[in-house]
Amino acid sequence: MSKKNTKYIFVTGGVTSSLGKGIVSASLGLLLKSRGFNVTIQKLDPYINIDPGTLNPYEHGECYVTEDGAETDLDLGHYERYLDAPTSQNNNVTTGKIYQTVIEKERKGDFLGKTVQVIPHITNEIKRRIKILSKQNYDIIITEIGGTVGDIESLPYIETVRQLKWELGEKNSMVIHLTLLPYLASSGELKTKPSQHSVRQLMESGIMADVLVCRTEHKIPKDQRAKLAQFCNVPLDNVIECKDLDTIYEVPMYLQKQNFDDVVLKELDLKSDKDADLKEWKSFLKKFQNPKKSVEIALVGKYVSLQDSYISIAEAFKHAGADLETEVKIRWVYSGDITEENIQDTLKGVDGILVAPGFGDRGIEGKVLTAQYARENKVPMLGICLGMQIMTVEFARNVLGYTKANSMEFDTSTAHPVISIMEEQKNIVDKGGTMRLGAWKCTLKNGSKLNDIYGNKNITERHRHRYEFNSDYLGEFEKNGFLATGTNPETGLVEALEMPDHPFYVGVQYHPEYKSTVATPHPLFRAFIKACGKEVK
């Protein structure tokens, strides 16, 4: 079988950051996939960190984890949620990774004594990373370039795009430039000048935008659209409006109405006999926007002031909620504010509680109080990763009577380390890449709540943690009614705990939210929302 001629789409941004390049890229990917093309999306991040694994979520939002264990940008979560297909470590590249690779090659003498420079050595490595995915026989690779045109950090990526456009030849690649049309309330008009400047800046780097996607609060008048086409050197049909919408899940349809997929296919000289079929997507959206009931769930965490820190959890609630025609209202609760005195008022009236993942000891005691509240008051609760560990600590303290029980993450000298570090991790000093990451197998006990939820005994779920349940205490936990119903078949490590005599009290060491998509809502979130709606089987 001859290899496919892979086509490349580069998505750049101008005027300001956080315009939604990830959502536009994911929406385009969905439209092209629905037209019958095999599509993937990758993100090039200009920061010098090797990956976002050591970044504070306040800096960059959630750190997303792929099946193969890469710690990546949160945009990869959007790609997976829209395309309903897994990404990999090759879908996220950082400047840190690029320079690390080039410097390692230089140290080994691979450049034969040549002077190592941004051009060609850094740009060649970026090119190599962009093209790696083509080995997997994709028809189209969408590459989103982080940051804003004009940023000093983005320059090597923009230069690489210029070179690739030239090397790949006509109709084999294209550039979509996402820009902002600010609205001036005083004059009551949208302004095109910042977009013109942004496109000009791109042209100064040797790149002509093929399509302009304009973020805007208002509809773009015809004359403004014509002005953008004329001054930015793009055909009128290639000026695409991307208005602020009620939900990001409306974006694919909004772009489709403007024939965005047809415009792109024409630019790449691709033909499809298949119309974009978004029937399932529209069905999800209809149920999401017209719920029949609602539940309120307290999300208890330490990064709640930046909700992007828990974006996969929030989206998983939307997917499962829509499936159940239930609106999930999230009450964001900062665990550092919870005390014995205020916990009743703080959590009053919630239908369920989710204790979120995280690292570090800030706000931990508030989470322990939350677990106790949920257990004693029979409030449905789901603990994810650190959430499960918190449930473990709380149970050891208040049921087993080990009042000083703790995780070794917070107290290395605790007399009862019910959560401890894995033996092979004890001597590791570097924080980056030292965790149990990516997809691991889990065997569920027959007859357990989790076995019933998944409808399967053997599952795989993604992980991102350094500390584990200490199996020395397993016998006491089980004897007192907190059962280990999920274990890793190879290592015997505890993956999940549940309480049979509680409406829903489940803690999982893994991150189910990473695998939830619009097309396949996660069964654990579905079961949790159902329990919160007091519809327990």
C-alpha positions in Angstrom: 0.0 0.0 0.0 1.4 3.4 -1.0 1.9 6.0 1.7 -0.7 8.8 1.9 0.2 12.3 1.0 -0.3 13.9 4.4 -1.6 17.5 4.3 -0.7 20.1 7.0 -2.8 22.8 8.6 -1.0 25.4 10.8 -3.1 27.4 13.2 -1.5 30.7 14.5 -2.9 33.4 16.7 -2.6 37.2 16.8 -3.6 40.3 18.7 -4.0 38.5 22.0 -3.5 35.1 23.6 -6.3 32.8 24.9 -8.5 33.4 21.8 -9.4 29.7 21.6 -7.0 28.3 19.0 -7.5 24.9 20.7 -11.3 25.0 20.3 -11.1 26.2 16.7 -8.5 23.5 15.9 -10.6 20.8 17.6 -13.8 22.0 15.9 -12.1 21.9 12.5 -10.7 18.4 13.3 -14.2 17.2 14.1 -15.6 18.7 10.9 -12.9 17.1 8.7 -13.2 13.7 10.5 -17.0 13.8 9.9 -16.2 14.3 6.2 -14.3 11.0 6.2 -10.7 12.1 6.8 -8.2 10.6 9.3 -7.2 13.7 11.3 -5.0 14.4 14.3 -4.1 17.6 16.1 -0.8 18.6 17.8 0.2 21.6 19.9 3.5 23.4 19.8 4.1 25.3 23.0 6.7 28.0 23.1 7.7 27.8 26.8 11.0 26.3 27.9 9.6 23.9 30.4 10.1 20.3 29.1 6.3 19.7 29.8 3.6 21.3 32.0 4.1 18.5 34.6 5.9 20.8 37.0 3.9 24.0 36.2 1.5 25.4 38.8 -2.1 25.0 37.5 -2.5 28.7 38.1 0.2 29.3 35.4 -1.2 27.1 32.7 -4.4 25.4 33.8 -4.7 21.6 34.0 -1.9 19.3 33.1 -3.5 16.7 30.8 -2.1 13.1 30.5 -2.2 11.0 27.4 -2.5 7.2 27.2 1.3 6.8 26.7 2.0 8.8 29.8 2.9 12.2 28.4 2.2 15.3 30.6 0.8 17.8 28.1 -1.1 21.0 27.6 -4.8 21.1 28.4 -5.6 21.7 24.7 -4.9 18.0 24.1 -7.9 17.3 26.3 -10.1 19.4 23.9 -8.6 17.5 20.9 -9.5 14.1 22.4 -13.0 15.3 23.6 -13.9 16.5 20.1 -12.2 13.8 18.0 -13.0 10.9 20.4 -9.5 9.6 19.7 -6.4 9.4 21.9 -3.4 11.6 21.4 0.2 10.7 22.4 3.4 12.3 23.4 4.0 13.2 19.8 1.0 15.5 19.9 2.6 18.0 22.3 6.0 19.6 21.7 7.6 22.3 23.8 10.6 24.6 23.2 12.1 22.8 26.2 11.9 19.5 24.5 13.3 20.9 21.2 16.3 22.5 22.8 16.9 19.4 25.1 17.0 17.1 22.0 19.3 19.4 20.0 21.7 20.0 23.0 21.9 16.2 23.6 22.7 15.6 20.0 25.4 18.3 20.1 26.9 16.8 23.2 27.1 13.4 21.5 28.9 15.0 18.5 26.0 14.3 16.1 26.6 17.7 14.4 30.2 16.9 13.6 31.6 20.0 15.1 29.3 22.4 13.3 28.1 25.6 15.0 24.6 24.8 16.4 22.1 27.5 15.5 18.4 28.3 15.6 18.4 27.9 11.8 18.8 25.1 10.7 19.2 23.0 13.8 16.3 24.1 16.0 13.9 24.6 13.0 14.9 21.1 11.7 14.1 19.5 15.0 10.7 21.3 15.1 10.1 20.1 11.5 11.0 16.5 12.5 8.5 16.7 15.4 5.7 18.1 13.2 6.2 15.3 10.7 6.5 12.4 13.2 2.7 12.0 13.2 2.6 11.5 9.4 4.2 8.0 9.9 0.8 7.0 11.4 -0.9 7.5 8.0 -3.0 10.6 8.8 -4.7 12.4 5.9 -4.5 15.7 7.7 -2.4 17.0 10.6 -3.5 20.2 12.3 -0.7 21.9 14.2 -1.7 24.6 16.7 1.1 27.0 17.5 0.9 28.4 21.1 1.3 32.0 21.9 0.8 35.1 19.7 2.5 36.1 16.5 5.2 38.6 17.4 6.1 36.9 20.6 9.9 36.3 20.7 9.3 32.7 21.9 7.2 31.8 18.9 9.7 33.0 16.2 11.4 29.7 15.6 8.0 28.0 15.1 6.8 30.7 12.7 10.1 30.3 10.7 9.6 26.6 10.7 6.1 27.0 9.2 7.5 29.3 6.5 10.1 26.7 5.6 7.6 23.8 5.6 5.1 25.7 3.4 7.8 26.2 0.9 9.1 22.6 1.1 5.7 20.9 1.0 4.6 22.7 -2.1 1.3 24.2 -3.1 -1.9 22.7 -1.8 -0.1 20.5 0.7 -0.3 22.9 3.6 -2.1 26.0 4.7 -2.2 28.6 7.5 -5.3 29.6 9.5 -4.7 32.8 11.5 -7.0 33.4 14.5 -7.4 37.0 15.4 -9.5 39.3 17.5 -11.9 42.0 16.4 -12.3 44.3 19.4 -15.6 46.1 19.8 -15.5 49.7 20.8 -18.7 50.5 22.8 -18.1 54.3 22.5 -18.3 54.2 18.7 -20.4 51.1 18.5 -18.2 49.3 16.0 -15.8 46.4 15.5 -12.2 47.4 14.7 -10.2 45.5 12.1 -6.9 47.4 12.5 -5.4 45.0 15.1 -6.1 42.1 12.8 -4.5 43.9 9.8 -1.4 44.5 11.9 -1.3 40.9 13.0 -1.5 39.6 9.5 1.1 42.1 8.4 3.4 40.8 11.1 2.9 37.3 9.9 3.7 38.4 6.4 6.9 40.0 7.6 7.9 36.5 8.7 7.3 35.3 5.2 3.9 33.7 5.8 0.6 34.6 4.1 -2.5 33.5 6.0 -4.9 31.4 3.8 -7.9 31.7 6.1 -8.7 34.3 8.8 -10.8 33.2 11.7 -12.1 36.3 13.7 -13.1 36.1 17.3 -15.8 38.7 17.9 -18.5 39.6 20.4 -20.8 40.8 17.5 -21.6 39.7 14.0 -19.2 41.1 11.4 -20.9 43.5 9.0 -20.4 42.8 5.3 -18.3 45.9 4.7 -15.9 45.0 7.6 -15.6 41.5 6.2 -14.7 42.8 2.8 -12.2 45.2 4.4 -10.5 42.3 6.2 -10.4 40.3 3.0 -8.8 43.1 1.0 -6.3 44.3 3.6 -5.3 40.8 4.8 -5.0 39.2 1.3 -7.6 36.5 1.8 -10.6 35.6 -0.3 -13.9 36.9 1.1 -15.2 33.3 1.7 -12.0 32.7 3.7 -12.9 35.3 6.4 -14.6 33.2 9.0 -16.6 34.7 11.9 -16.2 33.0 15.3 -18.7 34.8 17.6 -18.8 34.3 21.4 -21.3 31.5 22.0 -23.0 30.0 25.1 -20.8 26.9 25.0 -17.7 25.8 23.2 -19.7 22.8 21.9 -21.6 25.1 19.6 -18.4 26.1 17.8 -18.3 23.2 15.2 -21.8 23.9 14.0 -21.2 27.7 13.9 -18.1 27.2 11.7 -19.8 24.6 9.6 -22.6 27.1 8.7 -19.9 29.3 7.1 -18.5 26.3 5.1 -15.3 26.3 7.1 -14.6 22.7 6.2 -15.2 23.3 2.5 -12.9 26.3 2.5 -10.1 24.2 4.1 -10.6 21.3 1.7 -10.5 23.6 -1.2 -7.2 25.2 0.0 -5.7 21.7 0.4 -7.1 20.4 -2.9 -9.0 17.6 -1.2 -12.3 16.2 -2.2 -14.9 14.4 -0.1 -18.2 12.9 -1.2 -19.3 12.8 2.4 -21.2 15.6 4.0 -20.2 16.5 7.6 -22.5 14.3 9.8 -22.8 15.9 13.2 -26.0 14.2 14.2 -24.6 12.7 17.4 -22.9 16.0 18.3 -26.2 17.9 17.8 -28.0 15.3 19.9 -25.5 15.8 22.7 -25.9 19.6 22.4 -29.7 19.5 22.4 -29.7 17.4 25.6 -26.9 19.5 27.2 -28.9 22.7 26.5 -32.3 21.3 27.5 -31.8 19.3 30.7 -34.8 17.8 32.5 -33.4 18.0 36.0 -30.3 19.4 37.8 -27.9 18.4 40.5 -25.4 20.6 42.4 -22.0 19.1 43.1 -19.3 20.6 45.3 -15.9 20.4 43.6 -13.5 20.7 46.6 -10.0 21.6 45.5 -7.1 24.0 46.1 -7.0 25.6 42.6 -10.7 26.6 42.3 -10.0 30.3 41.5 -8.8 29.2 38.1 -11.4 26.7 36.8 -9.2 25.7 33.9 -7.2 23.8 36.6 -10.0 21.2 36.6 -11.2 21.6 33.1 -11.4 17.8 32.3 -13.5 17.2 35.4 -15.9 20.1 34.5 -16.2 18.8 30.9 -16.7 15.2 32.0 -19.6 16.4 34.1 -21.1 18.0 31.0 -20.7 14.9 28.9 -22.3 12.5 31.5 -24.8 15.1 32.5 -26.1 15.6 29.0 -26.3 11.8 28.6 -28.6 11.8 31.6 -30.4 15.0 30.6 -29.2 16.5 33.8 -27.6 19.9 34.3 -24.6 19.6 36.6 -24.1 22.8 38.6 -20.6 23.0 40.1 -20.2 24.7 43.5 -16.4 25.6 43.5 -15.1 25.2 47.0 -11.6 26.2 48.1 -10.5 23.4 50.5 -8.3 25.8 52.5 -11.4 27.7 53.7 -13.1 24.6 55.1 -13.1 24.3 58.9 -15.1 22.2 61.4 -17.1 25.3 62.2 -18.2 26.2 58.7 -18.3 22.9 56.8 -22.1 22.4 57.4 -22.8 25.9 55.8 -20.2 25.5 53.1 -21.6 22.2 51.8 -25.2 22.7 52.7 -27.7 21.6 50.1 -25.2 19.9 47.7 -26.3 16.7 46.0 -22.8 15.3 45.8 -19.1 16.1 46.5 -16.0 15.6 44.3 -12.7 15.9 46.0 -10.3 16.9 43.3 -6.7 15.9 42.5 -3.7 18.0 43.4 -0.3 18.1 45.0 1.1 19.7 48.1 -0.2 20.1 51.7 -2.2 23.3 51.3 -5.9 22.8 52.0 -5.5 19.2 52.9 -7.2 19.2 56.3 -10.3 20.9 54.6 -10.4 17.9 52.2 -10.2 15.5 55.1 -13.1 17.2 56.8 -15.0 17.0 53.5 -14.5 13.3 53.2 -15.7 12.8 56.8 -18.8 14.9 56.1 -19.7 13.0 53.0 -19.1 9.6 54.7 -21.0 10.3 57.9 -23.9 12.2 56.2 -24.2 9.7 53.3 -23.7 12.3 50.7 -22.5 10.8 47.4 -18.8 11.4 47.0 -16.2 10.7 44.3 -12.5 11.1 45.2 -10.1 11.3 42.3 -6.3 10.6 42.8 -5.5 12.8 45.8 -9.2 12.6 46.6 -9.0 8.8 47.1 -5.9 9.3 49.3 -7.8 11.9 51.4 -10.6 9.4 51.9 -8.0 6.8 53.0 -6.4 9.2 55.5 -9.9 10.2 56.9 -11.0 6.6 57.3 -7.8 5.7 59.1 -8.1 8.6 61.5 -11.8 8.5 62.3 -12.8 4.8 61.8 -9.6 2.9 62.5 -8.6 5.2 65.3 -5.2 6.2 64.0 -5.6 9.9 64.8 -2.2 10.8 63.4 -2.5 8.8 60.2 -1.4 10.7 57.1 0.1 10.5 53.6 3.9 10.5 53.4 3.5 13.4 51.0 2.4 15.6 53.9 4.2 14.0 56.8 7.2 11.8 56.2 7.5 10.8 59.9 3.8 9.9 60.4 3.4 6.8 62.6 0.7 5.5 60.2 1.6 6.2 56.5 -1.6 4.9 55.0 -0.5 6.6 51.8 3.2 6.0 51.0 5.7 6.5 48.2 6.5 3.6 45.9 9.9 2.0 46.8 11.4 2.7 43.4 10.6 6.5 43.8 12.2 7.0 47.2 15.6 8.1 45.9 14.4 10.3 43.0 15.1 14.0 43.5 13.7 15.5 40.2 10.0 16.1 40.3 9.4 16.0 36.5 8.4 12.7 35.0 8.9 10.6 38.2 5.2 9.6 38.6 3.1 6.7 37.7 1.8 8.1 34.4 -0.4 7.1 31.5 -2.7 4.1 31.1 -2.4 1.3 33.7 -4.5 -1.9 33.9 -7.0 -2.3 36.7 -8.9 -5.4 37.7 -12.3 -4.9 39.4 -13.8 -7.2 41.9 -16.9 -9.2 40.9 -20.0 -7.8 42.4 -18.5 -4.5 43.3 -20.1 -1.2 42.5 -17.3 -0.3 40.1 -17.6 -3.6 38.3 -21.3 -2.9 37.8 -20.6 0.7 36.7 -18.0 -0.3 34.1 -19.8 -3.5 33.0 -16.3 -5.0 32.8 -13.8 -6.7 35.1 -10.7 -5.5 33.3 -10.2 -1.8 32.6 -7.4 0.7 31.8 -7.3 4.2 33.2 -4.8 7.0 33.1 -2.7 8.0 36.1 -0.7 10.9 37.4 0.6 10.5 40.9 3.6 9.6 43.0 2.1 8.1 46.2 0.1 4.9 46.6 -2.3 3.2 49.1 -0.2 1.4 51.7 -1.3 -2.3 51.4 0.0 -3.0 55.0 -3.3 -1.5 56.1 -5.6 -3.2 53.6 -6.8 -5.9 55.9 -8.0 -3.4 58.5 -9.7 -1.2 55.9 -11.6 -4.2 54.5 -12.6 -5.5 57.9 -14.1 -2.1 58.7 -16.1 -1.8 55.5 -13.9 0.3 53.1 -13.1 -2.2 50.3 -10.3 -2.3 47.7 -12.4 -3.2 44.7 -9.8 -2.3 42.0 -6.2 -3.4 41.9 -3.4 -3.4 39.4 -3.0 -7.0 38.2 0.8 -6.7 37.8 1.8 -4.8 41.0 -1.1 -5.5 43.3 -1.3 -1.7 44.0 -4.8 -0.6 45.1 -6.5 1.4 42.4 -10.0 1.9 43.8 -11.8 1.9 47.2 -15.6 1.8 47.8 -18.0 1.6 50.7 -20.9 -0.8 50.1 -23.1 0.6 52.8 -23.1 4.1 51.4 -25.2 5.5 48.5 -21.9 6.3 46.6 -18.5 6.6 48.3 -15.9 5.8 45.7 -12.3 6.8 45.6 -10.1 6.0 42.5 -6.3 6.4 42.3 -6.6 7.2 38.5 -8.1 10.1 36.5 -11.3 9.0 34.8 -11.9 12.5 33.6 -9.1 12.2 31.0 -11.0 9.6 29.0 -14.4 11.3 28.9 -15.5 12.6 25.5 -18.6 14.0 23.9 -19.2 10.7 22.0 -18.4 8.4 25.0 -19.2 10.0 28.4 -17.3 8.3 31.2 -19.3 5.6 33.0 -18.0 6.6 36.5 -19.1 10.2 36.1 -22.4 9.0 34.8 -22.9 6.7 37.8 -21.9 9.5 40.2 -24.3 12.0 38.7 -27.0 9.4 38.8 -26.3 8.8 42.5 -26.4 12.6 43.2 -29.8 12.6 41.5 -30.8 10.0 44.1 -31.6 7.5 41.4 -29.4 4.7 42.7 -30.2 1.3 41.3 
